[in-house]
Amino acid sequence: IIVDTYGGWGAHGGGAFCGKDPSKVDRSAAYGARWVAKSLVDAGICKRCLIQVSYAIGIAEPLSITVVDYGTSNLTEDELLTIVNDNFDLRPGVIIRELDLLKPIYKETARNGHFGKSLFAWEKSK
């Protein structure tokens, strides 16, 4: 699983992507968190970023969202969280819609990896 994501650099909850449809947050929320982090870095708000999102079965709203900038932003992590909450809706259904996760792209993710490919919506900054 770690090989499929960040090679041990980033934290990972342990869920696999392949074999799961986008209604499973193992997949959709990982893509959503990547989208948020990439957007913050691409906007110059921070140079490094980790987005942690926690969910519970049957509850659409994330239980928690944490932003870690590793000291690379002029903003506090609370201010970064406000930016995230004001600009991203991390409910699974919204992630699926905004990132067009019902489109048949999963063969490409399985073959060439989930991250770093510009053809994926979560690699395009908001």
Secondary structure in CASP SS format (residue, H / E / C, confidence):
PFRMAT SS
TARGET T0000
AUTHOR 0000-0000-0000
METHOD secondary structure of the structure
MODEL  1
I C 1.00
I C 1.00
V C 1.00
D C 1.00
T C 1.00
Y C 1.00
G C 1.00
G C 1.00
W C 1.00
G C 1.00
A C 1.00
H C 1.00
G C 1.00
G C 1.00
G C 1.00
A C 1.00
F C 1.00
C C 1.00
G C 1.00
K C 1.00
D C 1.00
P C 1.00
S C 1.00
K C 1.00
V H 1.00
D H 1.00
R H 1.00
S H 1.00
A H 1.00
A H 1.00
Y H 1.00
G H 1.00
A H 1.00
R H 1.00
W H 1.00
V H 1.00
A H 1.00
K H 1.00
S H 1.00
L H 1.00
V H 1.00
D H 1.00
A C 1.00
G C 1.00
I C 1.00
C C 1.00
K C 1.00
R C 1.00
C C 1.00
L E 1.00
I E 1.00
Q E 1.00
V E 1.00
S E 1.00
Y E 1.00
A E 1.00
I C 1.00
G C 1.00
I E 1.00
A E 1.00
E E 1.00
P E 1.00
L E 1.00
S E 1.00
I E 1.00
T E 1.00
V E 1.00
V E 1.00
D C 1.00
Y C 1.00
G C 1.00
T C 1.00
S C 1.00
N C 1.00
L C 1.00
T C 1.00
E H 1.00
D H 1.00
E H 1.00
L H 1.00
L H 1.00
T H 1.00
I H 1.00
V H 1.00
N H 1.00
D H 1.00
N H 1.00
F C 1.00
D C 1.00
L C 1.00
R C 1.00
P H 1.00
G H 1.00
V H 1.00
I H 1.00
I H 1.00
R H 1.00
E H 1.00
L C 1.00
D C 1.00
L C 1.00
L C 1.00
K C 1.00
P C 1.00
I C 1.00
Y H 1.00
K H 1.00
E H 1.00
T H 1.00
A H 1.00
R H 1.00
N H 1.00
G C 1.00
H C 1.00
F C 1.00
G C 1.00
K C 1.00
S C 1.00
L C 1.00
F C 1.00
A H 1.00
W H 1.00
E H 1.00
K C 1.00
S C 1.00
K C 1.00
END
